[in-house]
Amino acid sequence: MSKFPQEIRPSADPEIICDVLIIGGGPAGCWAALEAAGAKSRVVLVDKGYCGSSGATASAGTQIWYVPPDPSEREIAMASREALGGYLSERSWMAPVLDKTYESVNRLADWGYPFPVDEKGEQQRISVQGPEYMRLLRRRVKNAGVTILDHHPATYLMTDGGTVVGASGLRRQEGGRWTVRAGAVVLAAGGCAFMSKALGCDVLTGDGYLMGAEVGAELSGMEFSSAYAISPAFASITKTALYRFAQFYRKDHSLIEGAGSARGRSIIARTLLSEPVYARLDLAETDEVKAILRRAQPNFFVPFDRRGLDPFTEFFEVKLRLEGTVRGTGGLRLTGLDCATTVAGLFAAGDSATREPICGGFTGGGSHNSAWAISTGAFAGASAAAFALSKETRPKGRLPEPAVRATENTQPVDPHAIIKAVQDEVYPLDVNYFRTHSALSASLERLDRLWEAISSASVADESQALQLRQAQAMAATARFMYRAALSRAETRGMHRREDFPKQDPAQHHRLVVSGLDAITVRQEAVDPGVYREAAE
């Protein structure tokens, strides 16, 4: 039973009281809200956009790491990406994530999600279509009694005696600010794609990383953030599964050898440093295969159809669009399966939390990432509810001030100029994809100077407050990334060092970053068992 005596009040009131505050309305936030509400706690969920339609998942289909509890199948599933991820993942995390994902996806089926069926009439529960999935989750969250506040981006966390006790943010439609007093907070605000126009990702600007770091939370895996997706040059579609049916060409239509192989992304990236690259889905040779691909990824074909372009027979220019930590693995460091961060009262889930425990240093693609959102959302929601409901009744006095940095003697800044400056540092392939000490150091120096100028900045127009906060979060995320990347003098997972092209067994550890003005990096040991067995 909740120990907070007050009732939740409507959004028009500047202060709301609840047990658990969920920041973010994607899959991780929704699963967290469902678990917290199921634990008899009062839950408020705030979303920067509209819960159910904003974010990476809502805009397209995604695979799910859904594996039946058969020991041999589970073993194959867990071993499948260990080498790719540089042996930084851990079975002690993988097994519970697989268990919770299997349980939760089966709940989706029970709730009526329309999974496709095979020729035997059995449901195939290995993927979902984003719009239907998120529509169902929003409905379940509302029916569970959760208060959903759409268009209420969170900007600052509040602490009391070192414990997170709530958050504040902006009301994008009504104007003004909101404040929530909570017994615990779950950050499920997504990762950071640096407004690269990757499909559904422009709301994902690293807000959770900045808010967490401001109150003392640590991050891990931030060097594994150089995820780029193949995309038509004229569109934001970054669903890359269909490029298995593509071949890649130069402007004169000569074939780029190896671009369709396992190393194809790097070959495409290398080619893009000096010339444009074109693609054509010419490996889909029959009408039947083409029809199957259109059914599997209908969103992929929308921009082509609008242009009257047939991607199966016509060449189209492609680029690599940065997806950062949305497809990378970095995020807030978790202290255990309860998904607690290193700050009391603060929990993290989905892309806000590092995926190293199940992916190591390489992207989990859609499948692992989806499972991580489902499972960590559930773990974090249940743990946050237990934390909140175990506490004594809080004083009814005034809430502490949010963790806002001082803004005295600062000149107003242009958020759009800041965003452009950050993008200029993280987009280039010869800085962020093919990494070197010299390029990373020069970029980090510029980012540090930028941070010094903007960390306590203000805006002349209050309507730009959210843009400024997003710009600050992106700048902070880029600095976390490059500070960690400089500290890992090897190539491991998706982290590619041109000056250190091999994996170094002596660097089989995680890198944990913390701080804002001065960022520190420390090493954290990883169970060497699987790595040692592989080496032998």
VENNORHU-V491244 format. One record per pair of residues at least 4 apart in sequence whose ideal C-beta (glycine too) atoms are under 8 Angstrom apart, sorted by the first residue. I is the first residue (numbers start at 0). GAP is how many residues later the second one is. If there is no record, write none. Layout:
# VENNORHU-V491244
i=<I	I>
gap=<GAP	GAP>
This chain:
# VENNORHU-V491244
i=<0	0	1	1	1	1	1	1	2	2	2	2	2	2	3	3	3	3	3	3	3	3	4	4	5	5	6	7	7	7	7	7	7	8	8	8	8	10	10	10	10	10	10	11	13	13	13	13	14	14	14	14	15	15	15	15	15	15	16	16	16	17	17	17	17	17	17	17	17	17	18	18	18	18	18	18	18	18	18	18	19	19	19	19	19	19	19	19	19	19	19	19	19	19	19	19	20	20	20	20	20	20	20	20	20	20	20	21	21	21	21	21	21	21	21	21	21	21	21	21	22	22	22	22	22	22	22	22	22	22	22	23	23	23	23	23	23	23	23	23	23	23	23	23	23	24	24	24	24	24	24	24	24	24	24	24	24	24	24	25	25	25	25	25	25	25	25	25	25	25	26	26	26	26	26	26	26	26	26	26	27	27	27	27	27	27	27	27	27	27	27	27	28	28	28	28	28	28	28	28	28	28	29	29	29	29	29	29	29	29	29	30	30	30	30	30	30	30	30	30	31	31	31	31	31	31	31	31	31	31	32	32	32	32	32	32	32	33	33	33	33	33	33	33	33	34	34	34	34	34	34	34	34	35	35	35	35	35	35	35	35	36	36	36	36	36	36	37	37	38	38	38	38	38	39	39	40	40	40	40	41	41	42	42	42	42	42	43	43	43	43	43	44	44	44	44	44	44	45	45	45	45	45	45	45	45	46	46	46	46	46	46	46	46	47	47	47	47	47	47	47	47	48	48	48	48	48	48	49	49	49	50	50	50	50	51	51	51	51	51	52	52	52	53	53	53	54	54	54	54	54	54	55	55	55	55	55	55	55	55	55	55	56	56	56	56	56	56	56	57	57	57	57	58	58	58	58	58	59	59	59	59	59	59	59	59	60	60	60	60	60	60	60	60	61	61	61	61	61	61	61	62	62	62	62	62	62	63	63	63	63	63	63	63	63	63	63	63	64	64	64	64	64	64	64	64	64	65	65	65	65	65	65	66	66	66	66	66	67	67	68	68	68	68	69	70	71	72	73	73	73	74	75	76	76	77	77	77	77	77	80	80	80	80	80	80	80	81	81	81	81	81	82	82	83	83	83	84	84	84	84	84	84	84	84	85	85	85	85	85	85	85	86	86	86	86	86	86	87	87	87	87	87	87	87	87	87	88	88	88	88	88	88	88	89	89	89	89	89	90	90	91	91	92	92	92	92	93	93	93	94	95	95	95	95	96	96	96	96	96	96	96	97	97	98	99	99	99	99	99	100	100	100	100	100	101	102	103	103	103	103	104	104	104	105	105	106	107	107	107	107	107	107	108	108	108	108	110	110	111	112	112	112	112	113	114	114	114	114	115	115	116	116	116	116	117	117	125	126	127	127	127	128	129	129	130	131	132	133	134	135	136	137	137	138	139	140	140	141	141	148	150	150	150	151	151	151	151	151	152	152	152	152	152	152	153	153	153	153	153	153	154	154	154	154	154	154	154	154	154	154	155	155	155	155	155	155	155	155	156	156	156	156	156	156	156	156	156	156	156	157	157	157	157	157	157	157	157	157	157	157	158	158	158	158	158	158	158	158	159	159	161	161	161	162	162	162	163	163	163	163	163	163	163	164	164	164	164	164	164	164	165	165	165	165	165	165	166	166	166	166	166	166	167	167	167	167	167	168	168	169	169	169	169	169	170	170	170	170	171	178	178	180	180	181	182	182	182	182	182	182	182	183	183	183	183	183	183	183	184	184	184	184	185	185	185	185	185	185	185	185	186	186	186	186	186	186	186	186	186	186	186	187	187	187	187	187	187	187	188	188	188	188	188	189	189	189	189	189	189	189	189	190	190	190	190	190	190	190	190	190	190	191	191	191	191	191	191	191	191	191	191	191	192	192	192	192	192	192	192	192	192	192	193	193	193	193	193	193	193	193	193	193	194	194	194	194	194	194	194	195	195	195	195	195	195	195	195	196	196	196	196	197	197	197	197	197	197	197	197	197	198	198	198	198	198	200	200	200	203	203	204	204	204	204	205	205	205	205	205	205	205	206	206	206	206	207	207	207	207	207	208	208	208	208	208	208	208	208	208	208	209	209	209	209	209	209	210	210	211	211	211	211	211	211	211	211	212	212	212	212	212	212	212	213	213	213	214	214	214	215	215	215	216	216	216	216	216	216	216	216	217	217	217	217	217	217	217	218	218	218	218	218	218	218	218	218	219	219	219	219	219	219	219	219	219	219	219	220	220	220	220	220	220	220	220	220	220	220	220	221	221	221	221	221	221	221	221	221	221	221	222	222	222	222	222	222	222	222	222	223	223	223	223	223	223	223	223	223	223	224	224	224	224	224	224	224	224	225	225	225	225	225	225	225	226	226	226	226	226	226	226	226	226	227	227	227	227	227	227	227	227	228	228	228	228	228	228	229	229	229	229	229	229	229	229	229	229	230	230	230	230	230	230	230	230	231	231	231	231	231	231	231	232	232	232	232	232	233	233	233	233	234	235	236	236	236	236	237	237	238	238	238	240	240	241	241	241	241	241	241	242	242	242	243	243	244	244	244	244	244	244	245	245	245	245	245	245	246	246	246	246	246	246	246	247	247	247	247	247	247	247	247	247	247	247	247	248	248	248	248	248	248	248	248	248	249	249	249	249	249	249	249	250	250	250	252	252	255	255	255	255	256	257	257	257	258	258	258	258	258	259	259	260	262	263	264	264	265	265	265	266	267	267	267	267	268	268	268	268	268	269	270	270	271	271	271	271	271	272	272	272	275	276	276	276	277	277	277	277	278	278	278	278	279	279	279	279	279	279	280	280	280	281	281	283	283	283	283	284	285	286	287	288	289	289	290	291	292	292	293	293	296	297	299	300	300	301	302	303	303	303	303	304	308	308	309	310	319	319	321	321	321	322	322	323	323	323	323	324	324	324	324	324	325	326	326	326	327	327	328	328	328	328	328	328	328	328	328	328	328	329	329	329	329	329	329	330	330	330	330	330	330	331	331	331	331	331	332	332	332	332	333	333	333	333	333	333	333	333	334	334	334	335	336	337	337	337	337	338	338	338	338	338	338	338	338	339	339	339	339	340	340	340	344	346	346	346	346	347	347	347	347	348	348	348	348	348	348	348	349	349	349	349	350	350	350	352	352	352	354	354	354	354	354	355	355	355	357	357	357	357	358	358	358	358	359	360	360	360	360	361	361	362	362	362	363	363	363	363	364	365	366	367	368	369	370	371	372	373	374	375	376	377	378	379	380	381	382	383	384	385	386	404	404	405	406	406	406	407	409	409	409	410	411	411	411	411	412	412	412	412	412	412	412	412	413	414	414	414	414	414	414	414	415	415	415	416	417	417	417	417	417	417	417	417	418	418	418	418	418	419	420	420	420	421	421	421	421	421	421	421	422	423	424	424	424	424	424	424	424	425	425	425	425	426	427	428	428	429	429	430	430	430	430	431	432	433	433	434	434	434	434	434	434	434	435	435	435	435	436	436	436	436	436	437	438	439	439	439	439	440	440	441	442	442	443	443	443	443	443	444	445	446	446	446	446	446	447	447	448	449	449	450	450	450	450	450	450	451	452	453	453	453	453	454	454	454	456	456	457	458	458	458	458	459	463	464	465	466	467	468	469	470	471	472	473	474	475	475	476	477	478	478	479	479	479	480	481	482	482	482	482	483	483	483	483	484	484	486	486	487	487	487	487	487	488	488	488	488	488	489	489	489	489	489	489	489	490	490	490	490	490	490	490	491	491	491	495	496	499	502	504	504	507	507	507	508	508	508	508	509	509	509	509	510	510	510	510	511	511	511	511	512	512	512	513	513	513	514	514	525	527	528	529	530	531>
gap=<39	388	17	38	39	40	386	387	180	386	388	389	390	391	13	14	15	38	177	179	389	390	388	391	11	390	10	8	9	10	34	36	139	4	6	7	8	5	138	141	160	163	167	162	162	163	164	165	164	165	166	384	28	131	162	163	164	165	163	164	165	23	24	25	26	129	162	163	164	165	17	22	23	24	163	164	165	366	369	370	12	13	16	21	22	23	24	162	163	164	165	166	361	364	365	368	22	23	24	25	145	146	159	161	163	164	165	7	10	11	14	21	22	23	24	124	163	164	166	359	6	23	131	144	162	163	164	165	166	185	188	4	5	21	22	23	24	162	163	164	165	166	184	326	328	4	5	20	21	22	24	25	26	27	29	30	113	123	125	4	28	29	30	31	32	108	162	164	324	347	4	30	106	107	110	323	343	346	347	350	4	160	321	322	323	324	344	345	346	348	349	352	4	16	18	22	157	159	160	320	321	348	4	15	21	104	107	108	110	111	347	4	73	106	318	342	343	346	347	350	4	154	156	315	317	345	346	348	349	352	4	10	12	108	111	113	348	4	103	106	107	110	112	344	347	4	342	343	344	345	346	347	350	5	7	110	150	345	346	348	349	4	6	104	107	108	109	106	344	342	343	346	347	350	345	349	142	344	347	348	103	105	101	102	103	104	342	102	103	105	136	138	6	96	101	102	103	104	103	106	107	108	121	123	132	134	4	7	101	102	103	104	105	106	6	103	104	105	106	141	155	159	4	5	6	101	102	154	4	100	101	87	90	97	99	6	82	83	85	86	5	78	81	4	146	149	4	135	145	146	148	149	4	134	137	142	143	144	145	148	270	295	5	73	76	77	143	313	316	72	73	76	142	71	72	140	141	240	69	70	139	140	177	179	237	239	66	67	68	69	178	235	236	238	65	66	68	304	305	307	308	63	64	302	303	304	307	37	41	61	62	63	64	302	303	306	307	310	12	32	33	36	299	302	303	305	306	35	36	39	59	60	305	6	7	10	31	35	5	34	5	29	30	33	4	4	4	4	4	21	24	4	4	17	21	4	13	16	17	20	4	8	278	279	281	283	287	5	7	278	448	452	4	451	276	278	409	4	244	271	274	275	276	277	408	274	275	276	406	407	417	422	273	421	439	443	444	447	133	268	272	273	404	405	420	422	438	4	5	267	268	269	270	271	4	267	268	436	437	4	439	4	435	4	244	264	265	4	263	264	4	4	241	279	283	4	260	261	274	275	278	279	4	273	4	4	274	275	278	279	4	269	270	273	274	4	4	4	270	271	274	4	20	269	4	19	4	5	7	17	20	25	28	4	6	14	16	25	29	24	15	19	20	23	18	8	9	10	13	7	8	4	5	6	7	4	6	241	239	4	5	242	4	4	70	4	4	4	4	4	4	4	4	10	4	4	5	7	4	6	29	20	21	22	17	18	19	20	26	16	17	19	54	313	316	13	14	15	35	53	57	12	13	14	15	52	56	247	310	311	314	11	12	13	55	58	246	247	248	7	9	10	28	54	55	57	58	189	245	246	6	7	8	9	10	21	241	242	243	244	245	4	5	6	56	184	186	241	244	5	240	54	181	182	180	181	182	20	21	51	179	180	181	182	16	17	18	180	229	234	235	13	14	15	16	19	233	12	13	15	18	44	235	9	10	11	12	234	8	9	6	7	8	295	296	4	5	6	7	294	220	223	213	218	206	162	201	204	205	206	208	211	161	162	163	200	201	203	204	160	161	162	199	153	161	162	163	191	194	195	198	21	24	25	145	154	159	160	161	162	165	166	20	160	161	162	164	189	192	15	18	19	22	163	13	14	17	18	136	160	161	162	13	15	133	134	135	137	139	140	160	161	12	13	14	17	33	132	133	134	281	282	285	5	8	9	11	12	129	130	131	132	133	11	128	130	228	229	232	233	280	283	284	6	7	10	224	228	275	279	5	6	125	126	127	128	227	231	4	5	39	124	4	31	33	38	40	123	124	125	128	37	38	39	40	100	37	122	125	122	147	265	268	269	272	4	118	119	267	268	270	271	4	262	263	266	4	123	124	140	144	4	10	116	122	123	143	264	267	268	271	4	259	262	263	266	267	4	192	5	7	120	129	131	134	136	140	4	6	263	267	301	302	303	189	191	302	128	131	188	126	127	298	115	116	124	125	126	129	131	297	114	115	123	124	294	295	296	111	112	113	114	135	261	293	294	295	110	111	112	113	134	136	290	291	292	293	304	4	107	108	109	110	133	134	135	140	263	289	290	103	108	109	255	258	259	261	262	263	289	291	107	138	258	261	262	264	265	272	288	104	105	106	132	136	137	138	269	270	271	99	100	103	104	105	252	256	269	102	206	207	209	268	269	270	95	96	97	98	99	100	101	136	267	37	41	92	93	94	95	201	205	9	11	91	92	94	98	8	10	13	35	38	49	88	89	90	91	4	5	6	7	87	88	89	90	5	71	72	84	85	86	87	43	83	84	85	86	69	73	82	83	68	85	62	63	65	66	83	85	58	60	61	55	56	4	39	51	54	55	58	17	36	38	16	39	36	37	38	39	44	48	14	33	34	35	36	37	8	12	13	32	33	35	36	7	8	11	12	16	19	20	23	29	30	31	70	4	5	6	7	28	29	30	31	66	4	6	21	25	26	27	28	24	25	27	25	62	11	12	15	21	10	5	6	9	5	8	9	12	18	4	23	6	4	4	4	55	4	167	230	4	4	9	50	52	4	51	160	164	165	164	4	6	4	5	47	48	157	156	157	161	41	40	41	42	37	38	39	40	32	36	37	39	31	32	33	34	35	36	12	30	31	30	31	5	6	9	28	4	4	4	4	4	4	22	4	4	4	7	4	7	4	4	4	4	10	4	4	5	6	7	12	4	5	7	4	5	109	113	104	105	110	4	5	4	102	153	157	4	5	6	26	152	25	36	38	42	35	166	25	26	27	30	31	32	33	34	35	164	165	24	25	26	150	151	154	17	20	21	22	23	24	9	16	20	21	22	8	9	21	179	5	6	7	14	19	20	23	42	5	6	7	4	42	9	41	42	45	8	9	10	14	37	40	41	44	6	7	43	47	5	6	7	42	33	36	37	40	4	5	28	32	4	24	27	28	30	31	32	22	23	26	27	4	18	22	19	23	27	4	9	13	14	17	4	5	154	6	10	13	14	4	5	9	13	133	131	132	133	134	131	132	5	6	131	4	5	7	8	4	4	4	4	4	4	4	4	4	4	4	4	4	4	4	4	4	4	4	4	4	4	4	50	51	50	49	50	51	48	46	47	48	46	45	46	47	48	4	5	40	41	44	45	46	55	4	4	44	49	52	53	55	56	4	51	55	4	4	32	36	50	53	54	56	57	4	48	51	52	55	4	4	25	29	4	25	28	49	52	53	56	4	4	6	7	18	21	22	53	57	5	6	52	55	5	4	4	5	4	9	4	8	9	12	49	63	62	64	4	5	50	60	61	62	63	4	61	62	63	4	49	52	60	62	4	4	4	42	45	46	4	45	4	4	39	4	35	38	39	42	4	4	4	28	31	32	35	4	31	4	4	25	4	24	25	28	65	66	65	4	14	17	18	21	17	61	62	11	15	10	5	6	8	9	4	4	4	4	4	4	4	4	4	4	4	4	4	4	40	4	4	4	40	4	33	39	4	4	4	30	36	38	4	27	29	37	10	12	24	34	4	7	9	19	23	8	10	11	15	18	5	7	10	12	13	14	17	4	5	6	9	10	11	12	11	12	15	5	4	4	4	26	30	18	20	23	14	15	16	17	13	14	15	16	10	11	12	13	9	10	11	12	6	7	8	5	6	8	4	5	5	4	4	4	4	4>
